[in-house]
Amino acid sequence: MSAVAPPSERCSAIAQPALWSMQEPIVLELAPERVDLGGEAWVDTMTGFVRGGDTLLDKLVKTVPLSTGRRPMYDNMVDVPRLSSHLPTDVVGAAAPVIDDIAVMLGARYRKAFTRVGINLYRNESDSVAWHADKIGRIMHQPVIGLVSLGAARPFLLRPLGGGKSRKFVLGSGDLLVMGGNCQHHFEHSVPKLTHATAPRLSIIFRHESSKGSL
Ligand SMILES: O=C(O)CCC(=O)C(=O)O
């Protein structure tokens, strides 16, 4: 069950973005650095992979149908604290061709077909995603998940499944983070709520097919 939010309720303009962040979106050569998490789990990161991140955020918020999901909590159904969309990559690419470019670059590097795109809009500091590992990890060995962050910088946390010391990656507009190896099997991730006011952030998640279809 979900309700599509009208564009006017999704977010307001980003406060004072960097000038390069407002240019037409382009993608730089992919040159990530690897963080070894141990146990064959890893994260690749690249700062400033996408230029024009705030322009891309604006375009996606205006063109992609974003909805509020619902989930059970105790005896009630509650709104998920963010807006989301899950679409084939080429559908999002029709609105913003740079999405196709990113999927192709990730595909060439990680040897996967990134055919699905998830979009999450964190409208303000109260929006978040709770600790979880992606569902694809339950049915596929060592999936690769690419994530491009746009808009306000927010911490992205990773910790061993079930708890433990977390690692913080602060993702700014245009930054890339890729989770791979045993990451979805041994780790969980979250984007926590903040205690200070923040401008909107949008994440684009690139997922590939599993042998049992797309997730
Ligand atoms: O927005 C993010 O950085 C994380 C999103 C996420 O964990 C998800 O879509 O499963």
The ligand as a MOL file (V3000), in Angstrom:
LIG
                    3D

  0  0  0     0  0            999 V3000
M  V30 BEGIN CTAB
M  V30 COUNTS 10 9 0 0 0
M  V30 BEGIN ATOM
M  V30 1 O 19.5830 5.7630 1.0270 0
M  V30 2 C 20.5260 5.0470 1.3090 0
M  V30 3 O 21.6720 5.4790 1.3560 0
M  V30 4 C 20.2990 3.6120 1.6600 0
M  V30 5 C 19.0320 3.0520 1.0660 0
M  V30 6 C 18.8200 1.6130 1.4050 0
M  V30 7 O 19.4090 1.0800 2.2980 0
M  V30 8 C 17.8760 0.8200 0.6220 0
M  V30 9 O 17.2060 1.3420 -0.2880 0
M  V30 10 O 17.7750 -0.4020 0.8920 0
M  V30 END ATOM
M  V30 BEGIN BOND
M  V30 1 2 1 2
M  V30 2 1 2 3
M  V30 3 1 2 4
M  V30 4 1 4 5
M  V30 5 1 5 6
M  V30 6 2 6 7
M  V30 7 1 6 8
M  V30 8 2 8 9
M  V30 9 1 8 10
M  V30 END BOND
M  V30 END CTAB
M  END
